[in-house]
């Protein structure tokens, strides 16, 4: 997954205005605050530049991966998108890729972040408001990407009421992030929502604590991003959990790959979630067609 190049260039121009020393300090402060669940105390310029470089590409990659699956399975066209807690517009950018003709509305209470989003999403409508108290305009597709933890209250029913076609919720791929996803999944399925992805069934989630369901999107790091993190690799893997729910029934995956496939000589072991529960499928070279497909299989893909 490649972050849009014009957006990357704009972000790096903003970072150069802040300066590398200040930017590196800001990135460290933000990272520490993120781990501790608190707000980082930085100037607006430092805060936005550090967030754009270190978090926006990862949020984009996770949402892009989710919306690719939603686009594949959604039974109805999408003409309007509502991005709740839009931040700097990562989810809206991803939605624009998969639903290019849809009108996008971003709702974000932090005007500094939303003005940055305006740079690369000039045609999107922008609502500067608090999602906890603001009515949501009805839209075909409602997205809440990496925003529910910050809202610190359950707004799942309000999100669902605003979604005319589908609702997508993406959270960090942590036990806490998955716990929020699992709770919302159960709540909205009970309210009549239909499963879209990633689950292959609408039955109770078979994954029990301390395990958790999550996936990963590979994010290309820019050279500046590598310098900020003192990293050698040109990429990082962003782990995320998600659920996509629809108003109408849609074809579901037969099973979902929930771990990276394990490759051995002549054998590929695939951990899956199926309508019957969790399982492991072992594909050998004797089944040439299945083995060929399994070799290309990635964590999070549908199977077979």
WOCORSUL-V156867 format. One record per residue. RES is the residue in three letters. PHI is phi as a letter, one per 40 degrees, with the letter a starting at -180 (none if undefined). D_LAST is the distance of its C-alpha to the last C-alpha in Angstrom with 2 decimals. Layout:
# WOCORSUL-V156867
res=RES phi=PHI d_last=D_LAST
res=RES phi=PHI d_last=D_LAST
This chain:
# WOCORSUL-V156867
res=UNK phi=none d_last=23.07
res=UNK phi=b d_last=26.71
res=UNK phi=c d_last=29.12
res=UNK phi=d d_last=31.14
res=UNK phi=c d_last=34.03
res=UNK phi=c d_last=36.81
res=UNK phi=c d_last=36.00
res=UNK phi=d d_last=35.98
res=UNK phi=c d_last=39.36
res=UNK phi=c d_last=40.80
res=UNK phi=c d_last=39.73
res=UNK phi=c d_last=41.31
res=UNK phi=c d_last=44.47
res=UNK phi=c d_last=44.72
res=UNK phi=c d_last=44.18
res=UNK phi=c d_last=46.92
res=UNK phi=c d_last=49.31
res=UNK phi=c d_last=48.81
res=UNK phi=g d_last=49.27
res=UNK phi=c d_last=47.25
res=UNK phi=c d_last=49.29
res=UNK phi=c d_last=49.09
res=UNK phi=c d_last=45.41
res=UNK phi=c d_last=44.57
res=UNK phi=c d_last=46.59
res=UNK phi=c d_last=44.94
res=UNK phi=c d_last=41.42
res=UNK phi=c d_last=42.46
res=UNK phi=c d_last=44.05
res=UNK phi=c d_last=41.02
res=UNK phi=c d_last=38.67
res=UNK phi=c d_last=41.02
res=UNK phi=c d_last=41.40
res=UNK phi=c d_last=37.65
res=UNK phi=c d_last=37.28
res=UNK phi=c d_last=40.26
res=UNK phi=g d_last=39.22
res=UNK phi=b d_last=42.33
res=UNK phi=c d_last=43.46
res=UNK phi=c d_last=44.55
res=UNK phi=c d_last=48.16
res=UNK phi=a d_last=48.24
res=UNK phi=c d_last=49.84
res=UNK phi=d d_last=47.81
res=UNK phi=c d_last=47.56
res=UNK phi=c d_last=46.42
res=UNK phi=c d_last=43.95
res=UNK phi=c d_last=42.27
res=UNK phi=c d_last=42.19
res=UNK phi=c d_last=40.73
res=UNK phi=c d_last=38.05
res=UNK phi=d d_last=37.16
res=UNK phi=c d_last=36.80
res=UNK phi=c d_last=35.05
res=UNK phi=b d_last=32.98
res=UNK phi=c d_last=32.39
res=UNK phi=c d_last=30.04
res=UNK phi=c d_last=27.86
res=UNK phi=c d_last=27.86
res=UNK phi=c d_last=27.06
res=UNK phi=c d_last=24.08
res=UNK phi=c d_last=22.55
res=UNK phi=c d_last=23.25
res=UNK phi=d d_last=22.09
res=UNK phi=c d_last=18.61
res=UNK phi=c d_last=18.54
res=UNK phi=c d_last=20.02
res=UNK phi=c d_last=17.60
res=UNK phi=c d_last=14.85
res=UNK phi=c d_last=17.60
res=UNK phi=d d_last=18.67
res=UNK phi=c d_last=15.30
res=UNK phi=b d_last=15.28
res=UNK phi=c d_last=19.02
res=UNK phi=c d_last=20.51
res=UNK phi=b d_last=23.99
res=UNK phi=c d_last=25.78
res=UNK phi=b d_last=27.22
res=UNK phi=b d_last=30.90
res=UNK phi=b d_last=32.03
res=UNK phi=b d_last=30.69
res=UNK phi=b d_last=32.47
res=UNK phi=b d_last=32.01
res=UNK phi=c d_last=33.56
res=UNK phi=g d_last=35.12
res=UNK phi=c d_last=34.43
res=UNK phi=f d_last=36.36
res=UNK phi=c d_last=36.53
res=UNK phi=g d_last=33.96
res=UNK phi=c d_last=30.78
res=UNK phi=c d_last=28.52
res=UNK phi=c d_last=30.56
res=UNK phi=c d_last=30.11
res=UNK phi=c d_last=26.32
res=UNK phi=c d_last=26.54
res=UNK phi=c d_last=28.87
res=UNK phi=c d_last=26.33
res=UNK phi=c d_last=23.64
res=UNK phi=b d_last=26.24
res=UNK phi=c d_last=29.18
res=UNK phi=c d_last=31.30
res=UNK phi=c d_last=31.22
res=UNK phi=c d_last=34.41
res=UNK phi=b d_last=33.93
res=UNK phi=b d_last=36.11
res=UNK phi=b d_last=36.30
res=UNK phi=b d_last=37.95
res=UNK phi=a d_last=39.32
res=UNK phi=c d_last=42.46
res=UNK phi=c d_last=43.15
res=UNK phi=c d_last=44.97
res=UNK phi=c d_last=44.98
res=UNK phi=c d_last=41.18
res=UNK phi=c d_last=40.86
res=UNK phi=c d_last=43.50
res=UNK phi=c d_last=41.49
res=UNK phi=d d_last=38.51
res=UNK phi=d d_last=40.95
res=UNK phi=c d_last=41.38
res=UNK phi=b d_last=37.93
res=UNK phi=b d_last=37.28
res=UNK phi=c d_last=40.68
res=UNK phi=c d_last=39.51
res=UNK phi=c d_last=37.87
res=UNK phi=c d_last=39.97
res=UNK phi=b d_last=40.98
res=UNK phi=b d_last=42.00
res=UNK phi=c d_last=43.77
res=UNK phi=a d_last=43.58
res=UNK phi=c d_last=42.48
res=UNK phi=c d_last=39.21
res=UNK phi=c d_last=40.64
res=UNK phi=b d_last=43.40
res=UNK phi=c d_last=42.56
res=UNK phi=c d_last=41.25
res=UNK phi=c d_last=37.93
res=UNK phi=c d_last=38.11
res=UNK phi=d d_last=35.52
res=UNK phi=a d_last=32.72
res=UNK phi=c d_last=29.54
res=UNK phi=b d_last=27.46
res=UNK phi=b d_last=28.86
res=UNK phi=b d_last=27.76
res=UNK phi=b d_last=29.08
res=UNK phi=b d_last=27.96
res=UNK phi=f d_last=29.58
res=UNK phi=b d_last=32.44
res=UNK phi=c d_last=32.33
res=UNK phi=c d_last=33.59
res=UNK phi=c d_last=36.53
res=UNK phi=c d_last=37.40
res=UNK phi=f d_last=37.90
res=UNK phi=a d_last=37.59
res=UNK phi=c d_last=35.04
res=UNK phi=b d_last=34.85
res=UNK phi=d d_last=31.49
res=UNK phi=c d_last=33.16
res=UNK phi=c d_last=35.06
res=UNK phi=c d_last=32.01
res=UNK phi=c d_last=30.24
res=UNK phi=c d_last=33.42
res=UNK phi=c d_last=33.54
res=UNK phi=c d_last=29.99
res=UNK phi=c d_last=30.23
res=UNK phi=b d_last=26.57
res=UNK phi=a d_last=24.59
res=UNK phi=b d_last=25.28
res=UNK phi=b d_last=23.63
res=UNK phi=b d_last=24.88
res=UNK phi=b d_last=24.28
res=UNK phi=b d_last=26.10
res=UNK phi=d d_last=26.59
res=UNK phi=c d_last=24.01
res=UNK phi=b d_last=26.66
res=UNK phi=d d_last=27.25
res=UNK phi=c d_last=29.65
res=UNK phi=c d_last=27.40
res=UNK phi=c d_last=24.54
res=UNK phi=c d_last=27.22
res=UNK phi=c d_last=28.22
res=UNK phi=c d_last=24.72
res=UNK phi=c d_last=24.19
res=UNK phi=c d_last=27.63
res=UNK phi=c d_last=27.15
res=UNK phi=d d_last=23.79
res=UNK phi=c d_last=25.55
res=UNK phi=c d_last=28.66
res=UNK phi=c d_last=27.21
res=UNK phi=c d_last=24.81
res=UNK phi=c d_last=27.97
res=UNK phi=c d_last=29.78
res=UNK phi=h d_last=27.51
res=UNK phi=c d_last=24.93
res=UNK phi=b d_last=21.44
res=UNK phi=c d_last=18.33
res=UNK phi=b d_last=16.72
res=UNK phi=a d_last=14.99
res=UNK phi=c d_last=13.87
res=UNK phi=c d_last=13.81
res=UNK phi=c d_last=11.46
res=UNK phi=a d_last=14.81
res=UNK phi=b d_last=18.52
res=UNK phi=c d_last=19.68
res=UNK phi=d d_last=21.61
res=UNK phi=c d_last=20.01
res=UNK phi=c d_last=19.40
res=UNK phi=c d_last=20.34
res=UNK phi=b d_last=24.03
res=UNK phi=d d_last=26.73
res=UNK phi=c d_last=27.37
res=UNK phi=c d_last=23.66
res=UNK phi=a d_last=22.27
res=UNK phi=c d_last=19.07
res=UNK phi=a d_last=19.20
res=UNK phi=b d_last=17.59
res=UNK phi=a d_last=19.37
res=UNK phi=b d_last=20.44
res=UNK phi=c d_last=22.44
res=UNK phi=b d_last=25.86
res=UNK phi=c d_last=28.28
res=UNK phi=c d_last=31.73
res=UNK phi=c d_last=34.85
res=UNK phi=c d_last=37.76
res=UNK phi=c d_last=39.64
res=UNK phi=c d_last=36.80
res=UNK phi=c d_last=36.78
res=UNK phi=c d_last=40.57
res=UNK phi=c d_last=40.49
res=UNK phi=c d_last=38.18
res=UNK phi=f d_last=39.75
res=UNK phi=b d_last=36.29
res=UNK phi=c d_last=35.60
res=UNK phi=c d_last=31.93
res=UNK phi=c d_last=31.24
res=UNK phi=a d_last=28.32
res=UNK phi=a d_last=27.35
res=UNK phi=b d_last=24.23
res=UNK phi=c d_last=24.57
res=UNK phi=c d_last=22.91
res=UNK phi=a d_last=22.36
res=UNK phi=b d_last=21.24
res=UNK phi=a d_last=20.66
res=UNK phi=a d_last=20.16
res=UNK phi=b d_last=20.01
res=UNK phi=b d_last=21.51
res=UNK phi=b d_last=22.49
res=UNK phi=c d_last=25.32
res=UNK phi=b d_last=23.35
res=UNK phi=c d_last=20.12
res=UNK phi=b d_last=17.10
res=UNK phi=c d_last=13.55
res=UNK phi=b d_last=11.54
res=UNK phi=c d_last=8.09
res=UNK phi=c d_last=6.48
res=UNK phi=a d_last=6.83
res=UNK phi=b d_last=8.49
res=UNK phi=c d_last=9.37
res=UNK phi=b d_last=13.08
res=UNK phi=a d_last=14.70
res=UNK phi=c d_last=14.94
res=UNK phi=d d_last=13.07
res=UNK phi=c d_last=15.95
res=UNK phi=c d_last=16.79
res=UNK phi=b d_last=19.28
res=UNK phi=d d_last=20.71
res=UNK phi=g d_last=18.40
res=UNK phi=a d_last=15.99
res=UNK phi=b d_last=13.34
res=UNK phi=c d_last=13.09
res=UNK phi=b d_last=10.48
res=UNK phi=c d_last=12.02
res=UNK phi=b d_last=10.08
res=UNK phi=b d_last=11.62
res=UNK phi=b d_last=10.67
res=UNK phi=d d_last=13.06
res=UNK phi=c d_last=14.82
res=UNK phi=h d_last=15.39
res=UNK phi=c d_last=14.64
res=UNK phi=a d_last=13.20
res=UNK phi=b d_last=12.57
res=UNK phi=b d_last=10.30
res=UNK phi=b d_last=12.20
res=UNK phi=b d_last=11.12
res=UNK phi=b d_last=14.33
res=UNK phi=c d_last=15.88
res=UNK phi=c d_last=16.58
res=UNK phi=c d_last=13.17
res=UNK phi=c d_last=13.88
res=UNK phi=c d_last=11.11
res=UNK phi=c d_last=8.30
res=UNK phi=c d_last=10.95
res=UNK phi=c d_last=11.66
res=UNK phi=c d_last=8.37
res=UNK phi=c d_last=8.53
res=UNK phi=c d_last=12.12
res=UNK phi=c d_last=11.60
res=UNK phi=c d_last=9.45
res=UNK phi=b d_last=11.86
res=UNK phi=d d_last=12.89
res=UNK phi=g d_last=12.05
res=UNK phi=c d_last=8.96
res=UNK phi=c d_last=6.29
res=UNK phi=a d_last=2.95
res=UNK phi=c d_last=0.00
